[in-house]
Amino acid sequence: MQTTSNDSPNDTGAQTAPRVSVIVPCYNREDTAAEAITSVLDQSYRDLEVIAVDDGSTDGTWEVLQSLDDPRLRLARNPRKGVSSARNHGVSLVASATPWVAFQDSDDVWLPLKLERQMAGLEDSDNVASYCGMQVKADAQPQTPVQARFPDPAITPLSGDILPSLIKSSYLSTQMLIIRRDVFDRVAGFDEELQALVDWELMLRVAQEGPVDFIDEDLVIQRMSDNSITKSPKKRTAAQERILTKHQDLIAKYPGMMAHHLHRLAGAHRMTGDYARAAGYARRACSSVSGADMVKHALNFLYLKSRTLLD
């Protein structure tokens, strides 16, 4: 285990730099960080390093990280700036000769063959990234029931040019991903202004750079913790709004997708009782399409508008 300076990468050169650097942001995860990191260090694919970035934890997370004994583990501290800042900072510490970066969350578990399976489809290919299947569970025990599985096998396409499906919905999570380092740098990393859906927004940019490989095996176990940002509807809605604005030109290239996302935002605001904002998005959805789709969105707008008059 090495403690890394906050401002200098470990530029060890091509002879010793690992093929994959795995970034693990940690914030108040003293109970789960060791298991999450150990699941990476125990991968069958050995040519890796882990950079664990403590994001200003106030519990014993830093002490837990320091207790882990593996020469492939590097530790760094980042002032409390959020998970995307911590991930970007971790990547900035990766040696220039390391071609691939991957991401693990500090409360999740990788199965032992994850990197081996994904790297087999990345090396000597034109793929810019890879992702695998993921199970959502209360814990990583084999007998624990699976609550959900990503991605939905009905989604298509799941590999190659995935933009047609990725434009419609988010079905990726950071701990499923491996990304070509030069591509990550070229698209400028994670958007640090977003409070949710950061993985989806990043991949909307990465997928424009080239084909994406998919390994149809569940090689990640995600534990849904009480403080997961995925559980915050307010943060997700705000993130959807920012992503829609940021990628409106890309989304507009796919027929019906702008109306699809505007309709979803109308529904999100309706669920919180903000009928005025819901009606505004429904009106925009109506004006972005024609024919039968316009009628559907027009009816939704009229309903939501009527609710604003009742409030």
Secondary structure, 3 states (H helix, E strand, C coil): CEECCCCCCCCCCCCCCCCEEEEEEECCCCCCHHHHHHHHHCCCCCCEEEEEEECCCCCCHHHHHHHCCCCCEEEEECCCCCHHHHHHHHHHCCCCCCCEEEECCCCCEECCCHHHHHHHHHCCCCCCEEEEEEEEECCCCCCCCEEEEECCCCCCCCCECCHHHHCCCCCCCHHHEEEEHHHHHHCCCCCCCCCCCHHHHHHHHHCCCCCEEEEEEEEEEEECCCCCHHHCHHHHHHHHHHHHHHCHHHHHCCCCHHHHHHHHHHHHHHHCCCHHHHHHHHHHHHHCCCCHHHHHHHHHHHHHHHHHHHC
